[in-house]
Amino acid sequence: MRTRTQPIAVRDVLRLLVGCAELPYEVNRAFDIGGPDILTYRDMMLRYAAVAGLPRRAIVPVPVLTPGLSSLWVGLITPVPGALARPLVESLRHEVVCAERDIRRYVPEPPGGPLGVNRALELALRRIREADVATRWSSAATPGAPSDPLPTDPDWAGGTLYTDHRRRAVNASPQEVWRVVEGIGGENGWYALPLAWALRGWIDTLMGGVGLRRGRRDAARLRVGDSLDFWRVEEVLPPRLLRLRAEMRLPGLAWLEMRVERDADGRTVFRQRAVFHPHGLAGHLYWWGVSPFHALVFGGMARKIAAKAESSVCR
């Protein structure tokens, strides 16, 4: 908590990167960059609480905790998964303060200078409130290998794919159904059995996964690459297709796909497909162990999505 750091606003980092694109050819070196404020990590947390309008935090140093143990705690109570929390917490032992400010000789500072910590926090929090966050830490993912089978691959592509299909005719327009589909997850929930989804999220968190804490970037719209609780938006084609790739801890790869179509008679049809590619015996056992609950979870979700779309038409 007493380690010093020199945080810098994202927009100042981008300004410096753009400026470095015009450096003279002979300039080939590293530069230290940082904001105008040098704080301890304790001071930085207190600054955040103040800017965010939170009650003043009581911070009590506990000398017996190691960074490794602390990272487990961070992974449990924050949206940062354990695999990412550990290197972050381990890095806190190192002071991160600029040893030189030579970059200013090549890239001029803006009028008024770089943003201070308080102003940078205010701007970041305002973007969160306005759902105008371009990128978040959770946008970084570890995708499967290129050879991993995708749910669109034909059967002869190799590997076992377990699937769970659901189909429902909906007395609503495709646009109404799509609005419900695109609003799934985050604070809106998964429409069916919220306790079961919460329990799965807690299990994933305890296993070092991301759990349900990431939420969603925007309450109404999704785009490719967005994190969505413990899923990742792999493909979105409004108003027809939403495909999610699972990022929870699993013995295999999983997708959840939702389609909105019209049948030959012009009726709106909602199709839902869960796909699982097992890794080894554990993957097969996992699928057969949870398959009895699919009717409740996936079947309930399909029913609720259809009912919610139909109820919006009635209103």
C-alpha positions as a Markdown table, in Angstrom:
| # | Residue | x | y | z |
|---|---|---|---|---|
| 1 | Met | 0.0 | 0.0 | 0.0 |
| 2 | Arg | 3.0 | 2.3 | 0.5 |
| 3 | Thr | 4.5 | 1.7 | -3.0 |
| 4 | Arg | 4.5 | 4.8 | -5.1 |
| 5 | Thr | 3.0 | 4.9 | -8.6 |
| 6 | Gln | 2.5 | 7.5 | -11.2 |
| 7 | Pro | -0.8 | 6.8 | -13.0 |
| 8 | Ile | -1.5 | 8.3 | -16.4 |
| 9 | Ala | -4.9 | 8.9 | -18.2 |
| 10 | Val | -5.7 | 6.7 | -21.2 |
| 11 | Arg | -6.2 | 9.8 | -23.4 |
| 12 | Asp | -2.7 | 11.0 | -22.5 |
| 13 | Val | -1.2 | 7.6 | -23.4 |
| 14 | Leu | -3.0 | 7.7 | -26.8 |
| 15 | Arg | -1.8 | 11.3 | -27.4 |
| 16 | Leu | 1.8 | 10.2 | -26.8 |
| 17 | Leu | 1.5 | 7.1 | -29.0 |
| 18 | Val | 0.1 | 9.2 | -31.8 |
| 19 | Gly | 2.9 | 11.8 | -31.3 |
| 20 | Cys | 5.6 | 9.0 | -31.4 |
| 21 | Ala | 4.5 | 8.1 | -34.9 |
| 22 | Glu | 6.1 | 11.3 | -36.0 |
| 23 | Leu | 9.4 | 11.0 | -34.1 |
| 24 | Pro | 12.6 | 11.5 | -36.2 |
| 25 | Tyr | 14.0 | 8.3 | -37.7 |
| 26 | Glu | 17.1 | 8.4 | -35.5 |
| 27 | Val | 15.1 | 8.4 | -32.2 |
| 28 | Asn | 15.0 | 4.7 | -31.2 |
| 29 | Arg | 14.6 | 4.3 | -27.5 |
| 30 | Ala | 12.2 | 3.7 | -24.6 |
| 31 | Phe | 10.5 | 6.6 | -22.8 |
| 32 | Asp | 9.0 | 6.7 | -19.3 |
| 33 | Ile | 5.5 | 8.2 | -19.3 |
| 34 | Gly | 3.3 | 9.2 | -16.4 |
| 35 | Gly | 0.7 | 11.7 | -15.2 |
| 36 | Pro | 1.4 | 14.7 | -13.0 |
| 37 | Asp | 0.5 | 13.0 | -9.7 |
| 38 | Ile | 2.7 | 10.6 | -7.8 |
| 39 | Leu | 0.7 | 8.6 | -5.3 |
| 40 | Thr | 0.9 | 5.5 | -3.1 |
| 41 | Tyr | -1.6 | 2.8 | -4.0 |
| 42 | Arg | -3.4 | 3.6 | -0.7 |
| 43 | Asp | -3.8 | 7.3 | -1.8 |
| 44 | Met | -5.0 | 6.2 | -5.2 |
| 45 | Met | -7.8 | 4.0 | -3.8 |
| 46 | Leu | -8.9 | 6.8 | -1.5 |
| 47 | Arg | -8.9 | 9.3 | -4.4 |
| 48 | Tyr | -11.1 | 6.9 | -6.4 |
| 49 | Ala | -13.5 | 6.5 | -3.5 |
| 50 | Ala | -13.8 | 10.3 | -3.1 |
| 51 | Val | -14.3 | 11.0 | -6.9 |
| 52 | Ala | -16.9 | 8.1 | -7.1 |
| 53 | Gly | -18.8 | 9.6 | -4.2 |
| 54 | Leu | -18.2 | 6.5 | -2.0 |
| 55 | Pro | -17.8 | 6.7 | 1.8 |
| 56 | Arg | -14.2 | 7.1 | 2.9 |
| 57 | Arg | -12.5 | 3.7 | 3.0 |
| 58 | Ala | -10.7 | 2.4 | 6.0 |
| 59 | Ile | -7.5 | 0.7 | 4.8 |
| 60 | Val | -5.7 | -1.6 | 7.3 |
| 61 | Pro | -2.4 | -3.0 | 6.2 |
| 62 | Val | -2.0 | -6.7 | 7.0 |
| 63 | Pro | 1.7 | -7.7 | 6.9 |
| 64 | Val | 1.1 | -11.5 | 6.9 |
| 65 | Leu | -0.7 | -11.6 | 3.6 |
| 66 | Thr | 1.5 | -12.3 | 0.6 |
| 67 | Pro | 0.7 | -10.9 | -2.9 |
| 68 | Gly | -0.3 | -14.5 | -3.9 |
| 69 | Leu | -2.9 | -14.7 | -1.2 |
| 70 | Ser | -4.0 | -11.2 | -1.9 |
| 71 | Ser | -4.6 | -12.0 | -5.6 |
| 72 | Leu | -6.9 | -14.8 | -4.6 |
| 73 | Trp | -9.0 | -12.3 | -2.5 |
| 74 | Val | -9.0 | -9.8 | -5.4 |
| 75 | Gly | -10.1 | -12.5 | -7.8 |
| 76 | Leu | -13.0 | -13.4 | -5.4 |
| 77 | Ile | -14.5 | -10.0 | -4.7 |
| 78 | Thr | -13.8 | -8.0 | -7.9 |
| 79 | Pro | -14.5 | -8.6 | -11.6 |
| 80 | Val | -10.8 | -9.4 | -12.2 |
| 81 | Pro | -10.3 | -13.2 | -12.6 |
| 82 | Gly | -7.6 | -14.8 | -10.5 |
| 83 | Ala | -5.3 | -15.5 | -13.5 |
| 84 | Leu | -5.1 | -11.7 | -14.1 |
| 85 | Ala | -5.3 | -10.6 | -10.5 |
| 86 | Arg | -2.1 | -12.5 | -9.5 |
| 87 | Pro | 0.4 | -10.7 | -11.9 |
| 88 | Leu | -1.4 | -7.4 | -11.1 |
| 89 | Val | -1.0 | -7.8 | -7.3 |
| 90 | Glu | 2.5 | -9.2 | -7.7 |
| 91 | Ser | 3.4 | -6.0 | -9.6 |
| 92 | Leu | 2.4 | -3.8 | -6.6 |
| 93 | Arg | 5.7 | -4.4 | -4.9 |
| 94 | His | 7.5 | -2.5 | -7.6 |
| 95 | Glu | 7.6 | 1.3 | -7.7 |
| 96 | Val | 6.3 | 2.7 | -10.9 |
| 97 | Val | 7.5 | 6.3 | -11.1 |
| 98 | Cys | 9.1 | 8.0 | -14.2 |
| 99 | Ala | 12.9 | 8.1 | -14.0 |
| 100 | Glu | 13.0 | 10.7 | -16.9 |
| 101 | Arg | 10.5 | 12.8 | -18.8 |
| 102 | Asp | 12.4 | 13.1 | -22.1 |
| 103 | Ile | 9.3 | 12.4 | -24.1 |
| 104 | Arg | 8.3 | 16.1 | -23.6 |
| 105 | Arg | 11.2 | 17.1 | -25.9 |
| 106 | Tyr | 9.5 | 15.3 | -28.8 |
| 107 | Val | 5.8 | 15.4 | -28.1 |
| 108 | Pro | 4.5 | 18.7 | -26.7 |
| 109 | Glu | 2.2 | 18.6 | -23.7 |
| 110 | Pro | -1.4 | 19.9 | -24.3 |
| 111 | Pro | -2.6 | 23.2 | -22.9 |
| 112 | Gly | -2.9 | 22.8 | -19.2 |
| 113 | Gly | -0.7 | 19.8 | -19.1 |
| 114 | Pro | -1.6 | 16.1 | -18.8 |
| 115 | Leu | -4.7 | 15.1 | -16.9 |
| 116 | Gly | -4.4 | 14.6 | -13.1 |
| 117 | Val | -5.7 | 11.5 | -11.4 |
| 118 | Asn | -9.0 | 13.1 | -10.2 |
| 119 | Arg | -9.9 | 14.4 | -13.6 |
| 120 | Ala | -9.1 | 11.2 | -15.3 |
| 121 | Leu | -11.3 | 9.3 | -12.8 |
| 122 | Glu | -14.1 | 11.7 | -13.4 |
| 123 | Leu | -14.0 | 11.2 | -17.1 |
| 124 | Ala | -13.8 | 7.5 | -16.8 |
| 125 | Leu | -16.8 | 7.3 | -14.4 |
| 126 | Arg | -18.8 | 9.6 | -16.6 |
| 127 | Arg | -18.3 | 7.3 | -19.6 |
| 128 | Ile | -19.4 | 4.4 | -17.5 |
| 129 | Arg | -22.6 | 6.2 | -16.5 |
| 130 | Glu | -23.3 | 7.2 | -20.1 |
| 131 | Ala | -22.5 | 3.6 | -21.4 |
| 132 | Asp | -19.8 | 5.1 | -23.6 |
| 133 | Val | -16.9 | 2.9 | -22.7 |
| 134 | Ala | -14.9 | 2.0 | -25.8 |
| 135 | Thr | -12.7 | -0.6 | -24.2 |
| 136 | Arg | -12.6 | -2.3 | -20.8 |
| 137 | Trp | -10.0 | -4.7 | -19.2 |
| 138 | Ser | -12.5 | -7.5 | -19.9 |
| 139 | Ser | -12.3 | -6.9 | -23.6 |
| 140 | Ala | -9.0 | -8.8 | -23.6 |
| 141 | Ala | -9.7 | -12.5 | -24.1 |
| 142 | Thr | -7.9 | -15.7 | -24.6 |
| 143 | Pro | -9.6 | -17.2 | -27.6 |
| 144 | Gly | -9.4 | -20.9 | -28.5 |
| 145 | Ala | -6.9 | -22.2 | -31.0 |
| 146 | Pro | -7.7 | -21.7 | -34.7 |
| 147 | Ser | -8.2 | -25.4 | -35.0 |
| 148 | Asp | -10.9 | -25.5 | -32.3 |
| 149 | Pro | -14.3 | -26.5 | -33.9 |
| 150 | Leu | -16.9 | -23.7 | -34.1 |
| 151 | Pro | -20.6 | -24.4 | -33.9 |
| 152 | Thr | -20.8 | -23.6 | -37.7 |
| 153 | Asp | -18.4 | -26.3 | -38.6 |
| 154 | Pro | -19.8 | -29.4 | -40.5 |
| 155 | Asp | -19.9 | -32.8 | -38.7 |
| 156 | Trp | -16.9 | -34.0 | -40.7 |
| 157 | Ala | -14.6 | -31.3 | -39.3 |
| 158 | Gly | -13.7 | -33.6 | -36.5 |
| 159 | Gly | -14.2 | -33.8 | -32.7 |
| 160 | Thr | -17.4 | -34.4 | -30.7 |
| 161 | Leu | -20.0 | -31.6 | -30.5 |
| 162 | Tyr | -22.8 | -31.9 | -28.0 |
| 163 | Thr | -25.8 | -29.7 | -28.7 |
| 164 | Asp | -29.0 | -28.6 | -27.1 |
| 165 | His | -31.6 | -27.2 | -29.5 |
| 166 | Arg | -34.7 | -25.1 | -28.6 |
| 167 | Arg | -37.3 | -23.7 | -31.0 |
| 168 | Arg | -40.3 | -21.5 | -30.2 |
| 169 | Ala | -42.9 | -19.7 | -32.4 |
| 170 | Val | -43.4 | -16.2 | -31.0 |
| 171 | Asn | -46.4 | -13.9 | -31.5 |
| 172 | Ala | -44.2 | -10.9 | -31.9 |
| 173 | Ser | -42.2 | -9.3 | -34.6 |
| 174 | Pro | -38.6 | -10.3 | -35.2 |
| 175 | Gln | -37.5 | -6.8 | -34.0 |
| 176 | Glu | -39.3 | -7.3 | -30.7 |
| 177 | Val | -37.7 | -10.7 | -30.2 |
| 178 | Trp | -34.3 | -9.3 | -31.1 |
| 179 | Arg | -34.6 | -6.5 | -28.6 |
| 180 | Val | -35.1 | -9.1 | -25.9 |
| 181 | Val | -32.2 | -11.3 | -27.2 |
| 182 | Glu | -29.8 | -8.4 | -27.4 |
| 183 | Gly | -30.7 | -7.2 | -23.9 |
| 184 | Ile | -29.7 | -10.5 | -22.3 |
| 185 | Gly | -27.2 | -10.7 | -19.4 |
| 186 | Gly | -25.7 | -8.1 | -17.1 |
| 187 | Glu | -28.3 | -6.3 | -14.9 |
| 188 | Asn | -31.1 | -7.7 | -17.2 |
| 189 | Gly | -30.2 | -11.2 | -16.2 |
| 190 | Trp | -30.6 | -14.4 | -18.2 |
| 191 | Tyr | -34.4 | -14.4 | -17.9 |
| 192 | Ala | -34.8 | -17.9 | -16.4 |
| 193 | Leu | -33.7 | -19.4 | -13.1 |
| 194 | Pro | -31.6 | -16.4 | -11.8 |
| 195 | Leu | -30.5 | -18.4 | -8.8 |
| 196 | Ala | -29.1 | -21.2 | -11.0 |
| 197 | Trp | -27.1 | -18.6 | -13.1 |
| 198 | Ala | -25.9 | -16.9 | -9.9 |
| 199 | Leu | -24.7 | -20.3 | -8.5 |
| 200 | Arg | -22.9 | -21.1 | -11.7 |
| 201 | Gly | -21.2 | -17.7 | -11.5 |
| 202 | Trp | -20.1 | -18.2 | -7.9 |
| 203 | Ile | -18.7 | -21.6 | -8.8 |
| 204 | Asp | -16.8 | -20.1 | -11.7 |
| 205 | Thr | -15.4 | -17.4 | -9.4 |
| 206 | Leu | -14.3 | -19.9 | -6.8 |
| 207 | Met | -12.5 | -21.8 | -9.5 |
| 208 | Gly | -10.6 | -18.6 | -10.5 |
| 209 | Gly | -12.8 | -17.8 | -13.5 |
| 210 | Val | -14.5 | -14.5 | -14.4 |
| 211 | Gly | -17.9 | -15.4 | -12.9 |
| 212 | Leu | -20.9 | -13.1 | -13.6 |
| 213 | Arg | -19.2 | -9.9 | -12.3 |
| 214 | Arg | -18.2 | -8.4 | -15.7 |
| 215 | Gly | -21.7 | -7.5 | -16.7 |
| 216 | Arg | -22.0 | -5.8 | -20.1 |
| 217 | Arg | -20.6 | -2.7 | -21.7 |
| 218 | Asp | -24.0 | -1.3 | -22.8 |
| 219 | Ala | -27.4 | -2.1 | -21.4 |
| 220 | Ala | -29.1 | -2.3 | -24.8 |
| 221 | Arg | -26.6 | -3.0 | -27.5 |
| 222 | Leu | -23.9 | -5.6 | -28.1 |
| 223 | Arg | -21.0 | -5.7 | -30.5 |
| 224 | Val | -18.4 | -8.4 | -31.4 |
| 225 | Gly | -15.8 | -8.7 | -28.7 |
| 226 | Asp | -18.0 | -7.5 | -25.8 |
| 227 | Ser | -17.8 | -9.4 | -22.6 |
| 228 | Leu | -21.2 | -10.5 | -21.3 |
| 229 | Asp | -20.9 | -11.9 | -17.8 |
| 230 | Phe | -18.9 | -15.2 | -18.4 |
| 231 | Trp | -19.5 | -15.1 | -22.1 |
| 232 | Arg | -17.9 | -13.2 | -25.0 |
| 233 | Val | -19.8 | -11.9 | -28.0 |
| 234 | Glu | -18.4 | -13.9 | -30.9 |
| 235 | Glu | -20.8 | -12.8 | -33.6 |
| 236 | Val | -23.8 | -10.5 | -33.7 |
| 237 | Leu | -25.9 | -9.8 | -36.8 |
| 238 | Pro | -28.9 | -7.7 | -35.9 |
| 239 | Pro | -31.7 | -8.6 | -35.9 |
| 240 | Arg | -30.9 | -12.3 | -36.7 |
| 241 | Leu | -28.1 | -13.8 | -34.8 |
| 242 | Leu | -26.2 | -13.6 | -31.5 |
| 243 | Arg | -23.5 | -16.1 | -30.8 |
| 244 | Leu | -21.7 | -16.2 | -27.5 |
| 245 | Arg | -18.5 | -18.1 | -26.6 |
| 246 | Ala | -18.2 | -19.3 | -23.0 |
| 247 | Glu | -15.2 | -17.9 | -20.9 |
| 248 | Met | -16.1 | -19.7 | -17.7 |
| 249 | Arg | -13.9 | -22.5 | -16.4 |
| 250 | Leu | -15.0 | -25.6 | -18.3 |
| 251 | Pro | -13.5 | -28.9 | -19.4 |
| 252 | Gly | -14.1 | -27.9 | -23.0 |
| 253 | Leu | -15.4 | -25.1 | -25.3 |
| 254 | Ala | -19.0 | -23.9 | -25.2 |
| 255 | Trp | -21.2 | -21.6 | -27.3 |
| 256 | Leu | -24.7 | -20.3 | -26.9 |
| 257 | Glu | -26.4 | -19.2 | -30.1 |
| 258 | Met | -29.7 | -17.4 | -30.6 |
| 259 | Arg | -31.4 | -16.8 | -33.9 |
| 260 | Val | -34.5 | -14.9 | -34.9 |
| 261 | Glu | -36.2 | -16.0 | -38.1 |
| 262 | Arg | -39.4 | -16.2 | -40.0 |
| 263 | Asp | -40.8 | -19.6 | -41.1 |
| 264 | Ala | -42.5 | -20.4 | -44.4 |
| 265 | Asp | -45.8 | -19.0 | -43.1 |
| 266 | Gly | -44.3 | -15.7 | -42.1 |
| 267 | Arg | -44.4 | -16.4 | -38.3 |
| 268 | Thr | -41.5 | -15.3 | -36.1 |
| 269 | Val | -39.4 | -18.2 | -34.8 |
| 270 | Phe | -36.8 | -18.1 | -32.1 |
| 271 | Arg | -34.1 | -20.7 | -32.2 |
| 272 | Gln | -31.6 | -21.4 | -29.4 |
| 273 | Arg | -28.7 | -23.7 | -29.5 |
| 274 | Ala | -26.1 | -24.6 | -26.9 |
| 275 | Val | -22.9 | -26.3 | -28.2 |
| 276 | Phe | -20.2 | -28.0 | -26.2 |
| 277 | His | -16.9 | -29.4 | -27.4 |
| 278 | Pro | -15.5 | -31.6 | -24.6 |
| 279 | His | -11.9 | -31.9 | -23.7 |
| 280 | Gly | -11.1 | -35.4 | -22.7 |
| 281 | Leu | -13.1 | -37.7 | -20.4 |
| 282 | Ala | -13.8 | -34.8 | -17.9 |
| 283 | Gly | -15.6 | -32.9 | -20.7 |
| 284 | His | -17.8 | -35.8 | -21.6 |
| 285 | Leu | -18.7 | -36.4 | -17.9 |
| 286 | Tyr | -19.4 | -32.7 | -17.5 |
| 287 | Trp | -21.9 | -32.6 | -20.3 |
| 288 | Trp | -23.8 | -35.7 | -19.2 |
| 289 | Gly | -23.7 | -34.5 | -15.6 |
| 290 | Val | -25.4 | -31.1 | -16.4 |
| 291 | Ser | -27.6 | -32.3 | -19.3 |
| 292 | Pro | -30.5 | -33.1 | -17.0 |
| 293 | Phe | -30.7 | -29.4 | -16.0 |
| 294 | His | -30.8 | -28.2 | -19.6 |
| 295 | Ala | -34.6 | -28.4 | -19.9 |
| 296 | Leu | -34.8 | -26.1 | -16.9 |
| 297 | Val | -32.1 | -23.6 | -17.8 |
| 298 | Phe | -32.1 | -23.5 | -21.6 |
| 299 | Gly | -35.7 | -24.4 | -22.0 |
| 300 | Gly | -36.7 | -21.9 | -19.4 |
| 301 | Met | -34.6 | -19.2 | -21.1 |
| 302 | Ala | -36.2 | -19.8 | -24.5 |
| 303 | Arg | -39.7 | -19.7 | -23.0 |
| 304 | Lys | -39.0 | -16.5 | -21.1 |
| 305 | Ile | -37.5 | -14.7 | -24.1 |
| 306 | Ala | -40.6 | -15.6 | -26.2 |
| 307 | Ala | -42.9 | -14.5 | -23.3 |
| 308 | Lys | -41.1 | -11.2 | -22.8 |
| 309 | Ala | -41.2 | -10.3 | -26.5 |
| 310 | Glu | -44.9 | -11.2 | -26.6 |
| 311 | Ser | -45.7 | -9.1 | -23.5 |
| 312 | Ser | -44.0 | -6.1 | -25.0 |
| 313 | Val | -46.4 | -6.3 | -28.0 |
| 314 | Cys | -49.4 | -6.5 | -25.6 |
| 315 | Arg | -48.3 | -3.3 | -23.9 |
